[in-house]
Amino acid sequence: MAQAPEQTAPALGKDLLGLEELSRGQILSILDTAERFKEISVRPVKKVPALRNRTIVNAFFENSTRTRVSFEFAEKRMGADTVSISTSGSSVQKGETLVDTARNLEAMGIDMVVIRHSSSGSARFLAERIPSNVINAGDGKHEHPTQGLLDLLTIRDHRGRIEGLKVCIVGDVLHSRVARSNIHGLKRLGAQVAVCGPATLLPAAVAELGVTVFRRIEEAIEWADVLNVLRLQLERMKSGFIPSLREYNRVFGVTRARVEAGPRDLLILHPGPMNRGVEIDSDVADGPHSVILQQVTNGVAVRMAVLYLLSGGRAEQAEAVKQGGDP
């Protein structure tokens, strides 16, 4: 009997701008590729030649530590040449536009741009104007797709699936691009999604995203299998969103007592950086329910997978690439 042909995973296209526009198959392709690439980061030789001779520019026009460092690790482990620029010390401070900056870099022969910017839509704006691959590392309040993907991978690692799980996103949903990527990705993979937080920190039409809304953290914990706890983005708040940090913790904080009172073994995520003692208490962040450090580890593997797939690599060849072969 003839052997069935190997199924080819769906291609990602030129850019990764958000999870809203990805299919279920594309998301699973990234997660499965990342799963294979995890081993690279823990072995003695942490490099493969998958992106050899590729030049990647990390254009971070907004402050970042975890995301920037995670992308840099991913790029170096895939064998790419990297250049990092930021608003501070760049020509952007002198009035140069985003497109002018990118086109000047392209003239130097780059292949990819990883962009983080405070304006929603900046990644798409750039992607439509340059031929290089563009990866959105966070744009305003829009999306943060690689964070959403690493959250999905972490949940799947611990629960074995996404479909059918109940996941509640807690906290400052209004200002969170992580929340939007999580909602799109989780729903695409069949999870039930809810949000919980003060009315002032939830978008006015949040229910139109197809999520359940909880007004009390105790109700959310009783319902959920997974909590993804968001940071209060105090830098984006002027005044009037919450009475005080102490009051927020009293009413919506994820505390040990609340977690232990829940009916099931919760999985707790946080995209970082954490405001300890505000949205999450230290004994929860460092406790047995927390998978926060694994999120950081998974972030490198997910970004390796995205870089590899956007460069033309195929998910079904990832195993050979992991062993040190060419893509």
C-alpha positions as CSV (number, residue, x, y, z in Angstrom):
1,M,0.0,0.0,0.0
2,A,1.3,3.4,-0.9
3,Q,2.4,5.6,2.0
4,A,0.3,8.7,2.6
5,P,2.2,11.9,1.7
6,E,3.6,13.9,4.6
7,Q,1.2,16.7,5.5
8,T,2.6,20.1,5.0
9,A,2.0,22.7,7.7
10,P,0.5,26.1,6.5
11,A,3.0,28.8,5.7
12,L,3.0,32.0,7.8
13,G,3.4,34.5,5.0
14,K,5.8,37.4,4.9
15,D,5.1,38.9,8.4
16,L,3.9,38.2,11.9
17,L,1.8,41.1,12.9
18,G,-0.8,39.6,15.2
19,L,-2.6,36.4,16.1
20,E,-6.0,37.7,15.0
21,E,-5.1,37.0,11.4
22,L,-3.5,33.6,11.9
23,S,-5.4,30.3,11.3
24,R,-5.5,27.5,13.8
25,G,-3.1,25.5,11.6
26,Q,-0.6,28.4,11.5
27,I,-0.6,28.8,15.3
28,L,-0.2,25.1,15.8
29,S,2.7,25.0,13.3
30,I,4.5,27.7,15.3
31,L,3.9,25.9,18.6
32,D,5.0,22.5,17.3
33,T,8.1,24.0,15.8
34,A,8.9,25.8,19.1
35,E,8.5,22.5,20.9
36,R,11.2,20.9,18.8
37,F,13.5,23.9,19.3
38,K,13.3,24.0,23.1
39,E,16.1,21.4,23.3
40,I,18.6,23.8,21.6
41,S,18.7,26.1,24.6
42,V,19.6,23.4,27.1
43,R,22.3,21.6,25.2
44,P,26.1,22.4,25.4
45,V,26.2,23.9,21.8
46,K,23.2,26.2,21.7
47,K,23.4,27.1,18.0
48,V,22.0,25.8,14.7
49,P,22.7,27.3,11.2
50,A,19.1,27.8,10.2
51,L,19.5,31.6,9.8
52,R,23.1,31.7,8.7
53,N,23.9,34.7,6.5
54,R,20.6,36.4,7.5
55,T,20.7,39.9,9.0
56,I,18.0,40.9,11.5
57,V,17.4,44.4,12.9
58,N,15.8,44.7,16.4
59,A,14.1,48.1,16.2
60,F,12.9,48.7,19.8
61,F,11.4,52.2,20.0
62,E,9.7,51.4,23.3
63,N,11.4,50.2,26.5
64,S,11.8,46.4,26.8
65,T,14.1,44.0,28.5
66,R,12.5,40.5,28.4
67,T,11.2,40.7,24.8
68,R,14.3,42.3,23.4
69,V,16.7,39.9,25.1
70,S,14.6,36.9,24.2
71,F,14.6,37.9,20.5
72,E,18.4,38.5,20.6
73,F,19.0,35.0,22.1
74,A,16.7,33.4,19.5
75,E,18.4,35.1,16.6
76,K,21.9,34.2,17.8
77,R,20.9,30.6,18.5
78,M,19.7,30.4,14.9
79,G,23.0,31.7,13.6
80,A,21.7,35.1,12.4
81,D,23.7,38.4,12.3
82,T,21.9,40.9,14.5
83,V,21.8,44.7,14.9
84,S,19.8,46.5,17.6
85,I,18.6,50.0,17.6
86,S,16.4,52.1,19.9
87,T,14.9,55.5,19.9
88,S,17.6,56.7,22.3
89,G,20.7,57.5,20.3
90,S,19.1,56.8,16.9
91,S,18.2,59.3,14.1
92,V,14.6,58.9,15.2
93,Q,15.4,61.5,17.9
94,K,16.5,63.9,15.1
95,G,13.1,63.6,13.3
96,E,13.7,60.7,11.0
97,T,10.5,58.7,10.3
98,L,10.0,55.0,11.0
99,V,10.0,54.2,7.3
100,D,13.1,56.3,6.5
101,T,14.9,54.4,9.3
102,A,13.9,51.0,7.9
103,R,14.6,51.9,4.3
104,N,18.1,53.1,5.3
105,L,18.7,49.8,7.1
106,E,17.4,47.9,4.1
107,A,19.9,49.6,1.9
108,M,22.5,47.9,4.1
109,G,21.1,44.5,3.2
110,I,18.8,43.3,6.0
111,D,16.4,40.4,5.9
112,M,14.1,40.9,8.9
113,V,12.9,43.7,11.2
114,V,11.6,43.0,14.7
115,I,9.8,46.1,15.8
116,R,8.4,47.3,19.2
117,H,6.6,50.6,19.1
118,S,4.2,52.7,21.2
119,S,1.8,53.3,18.3
120,S,-0.8,50.7,17.4
121,G,-0.5,49.6,13.8
122,S,3.1,50.6,13.5
123,A,4.2,47.0,12.6
124,R,1.6,46.8,9.8
125,F,2.5,50.3,8.6
126,L,6.1,49.2,8.2
127,A,5.4,45.8,6.8
128,E,3.3,47.3,3.9
129,R,6.3,49.6,2.9
130,I,9.4,47.3,3.0
131,P,10.0,43.9,1.5
132,S,11.8,42.5,4.5
133,N,10.0,40.3,6.9
134,V,8.5,42.2,9.8
135,I,7.8,40.7,13.3
136,N,5.6,42.7,15.7
137,A,7.2,42.7,19.2
138,G,4.4,44.8,20.6
139,D,2.6,47.8,19.0
140,G,0.7,50.2,21.3
141,K,-2.5,48.6,22.6
142,H,-2.9,46.4,19.6
143,E,-1.1,43.0,19.8
144,H,2.0,41.2,21.1
145,P,1.8,38.0,19.1
146,T,5.0,36.2,20.3
147,Q,3.9,36.8,23.9
148,G,0.6,35.3,23.1
149,L,2.2,32.3,21.4
150,L,4.6,31.6,24.3
151,D,1.6,31.7,26.7
152,L,-0.2,29.2,24.5
153,L,2.8,26.9,24.5
154,T,3.2,27.1,28.3
155,I,-0.4,26.3,28.8
156,R,-0.2,23.4,26.4
157,D,2.9,22.1,28.0
158,H,1.2,21.8,31.4
159,R,-2.4,20.9,30.4
160,G,-1.6,18.9,27.3
161,R,-4.2,20.8,25.2
162,I,-5.8,24.2,24.7
163,E,-9.2,23.2,23.4
164,G,-11.9,23.1,26.1
165,L,-9.8,24.9,28.8
166,K,-11.2,27.9,30.7
167,V,-8.7,30.7,30.7
168,C,-9.3,34.0,32.5
169,I,-7.2,37.1,31.8
170,V,-7.1,39.2,34.9
171,G,-6.2,42.9,35.4
172,D,-5.5,45.8,33.1
173,V,-7.0,44.5,29.9
174,L,-7.7,48.0,28.6
175,H,-4.1,48.9,28.1
176,S,-2.9,45.3,27.3
177,R,-1.7,44.1,23.9
178,V,-0.9,40.8,25.5
179,A,-4.6,40.4,26.4
180,R,-5.7,40.9,22.8
181,S,-3.1,38.4,21.4
182,N,-4.1,35.9,24.1
183,I,-7.8,36.3,23.4
184,H,-7.4,35.7,19.6
185,G,-5.0,32.8,20.0
186,L,-6.9,31.0,22.8
187,K,-10.2,31.3,21.0
188,R,-8.7,30.1,17.7
189,L,-7.5,26.9,19.5
190,G,-10.9,26.3,21.1
191,A,-10.4,27.6,24.7
192,Q,-13.2,29.4,26.6
193,V,-11.9,32.9,27.5
194,A,-12.9,35.3,30.2
195,V,-11.6,38.6,31.5
196,C,-11.7,40.0,35.0
197,G,-10.9,43.5,36.4
198,P,-12.3,46.8,37.4
199,A,-14.7,48.3,34.9
200,T,-12.3,51.2,34.3
201,L,-9.6,48.7,33.1
202,L,-11.8,46.7,30.7
203,P,-12.5,47.9,27.2
204,A,-16.1,49.2,26.8
205,A,-17.0,46.6,24.2
206,V,-14.9,43.7,25.6
207,A,-17.8,41.2,25.5
208,E,-17.9,41.7,21.7
209,L,-14.6,39.8,21.6
210,G,-16.5,36.7,22.6
211,V,-15.3,36.6,26.2
212,T,-17.1,36.2,29.5
213,V,-16.7,39.1,31.9
214,F,-16.2,38.6,35.7
215,R,-16.5,41.5,38.1
216,R,-15.0,39.6,41.1
217,I,-11.7,37.8,41.2
218,E,-13.2,35.1,43.4
219,E,-15.7,34.2,40.6
220,A,-12.9,34.1,38.1
221,I,-10.8,31.7,40.2
222,E,-13.8,29.5,40.8
223,W,-14.5,29.3,37.0
224,A,-11.0,29.1,35.5
225,D,-8.4,26.4,34.8
226,V,-5.8,29.0,34.0
227,L,-5.3,32.6,35.1
228,N,-3.1,34.9,33.1
229,V,-2.4,37.8,35.4
230,L,-1.7,41.1,33.7
231,R,0.6,43.9,35.0
232,L,-1.1,47.2,35.9
233,Q,0.5,49.5,33.2
234,L,0.8,52.5,35.5
235,E,2.9,54.4,32.9
236,R,-0.2,54.5,30.6
237,M,-2.5,55.7,33.3
238,K,-3.0,59.4,34.1
239,S,-5.5,59.2,36.9
240,G,-8.9,57.8,37.9
241,F,-8.4,54.2,36.8
242,I,-8.1,52.8,40.3
243,P,-8.4,54.3,43.7
244,S,-4.9,53.1,44.8
245,L,-2.6,50.2,44.4
246,R,-3.4,48.9,47.8
247,E,-7.1,49.0,47.0
248,Y,-6.6,47.2,43.7
249,N,-4.7,44.4,45.6
250,R,-7.4,44.1,48.2
251,V,-10.2,43.7,45.6
252,F,-8.5,42.1,42.5
253,G,-5.1,40.8,43.7
254,V,-4.3,37.2,43.1
255,T,-3.4,36.2,46.6
256,R,-2.5,32.8,48.1
257,A,-5.7,32.7,50.1
258,R,-7.8,33.2,47.0
259,V,-5.9,30.7,45.0
260,E,-6.1,28.0,47.7
261,A,-9.8,28.6,48.1
262,G,-10.4,27.7,44.5
263,P,-12.0,24.4,43.5
264,R,-9.2,23.2,41.2
265,D,-5.4,23.2,40.6
266,L,-4.9,26.6,38.9
267,L,-2.2,27.3,36.4
268,I,-0.9,30.9,36.9
269,L,0.9,32.9,34.2
270,H,2.1,36.5,34.1
271,P,3.8,38.2,31.1
272,G,6.0,40.3,33.3
273,P,7.4,42.5,34.6
274,M,5.4,41.9,37.8
275,N,4.1,44.5,40.3
276,R,4.5,42.2,43.3
277,G,2.0,42.8,46.0
278,V,-0.3,44.6,43.6
279,E,-1.8,42.3,40.9
280,I,0.0,39.2,42.3
281,D,1.5,38.3,45.6
282,S,5.0,37.0,45.9
283,D,4.0,33.7,47.4
284,V,1.8,33.1,44.4
285,A,4.3,34.2,41.8
286,D,6.9,32.0,43.4
287,G,4.6,29.2,44.4
288,P,3.6,25.8,43.0
289,H,0.8,27.1,40.7
290,S,3.2,29.6,38.9
291,V,4.7,28.8,35.5
292,I,6.1,32.3,35.0
293,L,9.8,31.3,34.6
294,Q,8.8,28.6,32.1
295,Q,7.1,31.4,30.1
296,V,10.4,33.1,29.8
297,T,12.1,29.9,28.7
298,N,9.4,29.2,26.1
299,G,9.7,32.7,24.8
300,V,13.1,32.0,23.3
301,A,11.8,28.8,21.6
302,V,8.7,30.5,20.2
303,R,10.8,33.3,18.8
304,M,13.2,30.9,17.2
305,A,10.2,29.1,15.6
306,V,8.8,32.4,14.2
307,L,12.1,33.5,12.8
308,Y,12.7,30.1,11.2
309,L,9.2,29.8,9.7
310,L,9.2,33.4,8.3
311,S,12.6,32.8,6.7
312,G,11.1,30.1,4.6
313,G,11.7,27.1,6.9
314,R,9.1,24.3,7.1
315,A,7.7,23.0,10.4
316,E,8.1,19.4,9.2
317,Q,11.9,20.0,8.7
318,A,12.4,21.5,12.2
319,E,13.6,18.2,13.7
320,A,16.5,18.0,11.1
321,V,17.3,21.7,11.8
322,K,17.4,21.0,15.5
323,Q,20.0,18.4,14.9
324,G,22.2,21.0,13.2
325,G,21.2,20.5,9.6
326,D,20.3,23.2,7.1
327,P,16.7,24.2,6.7
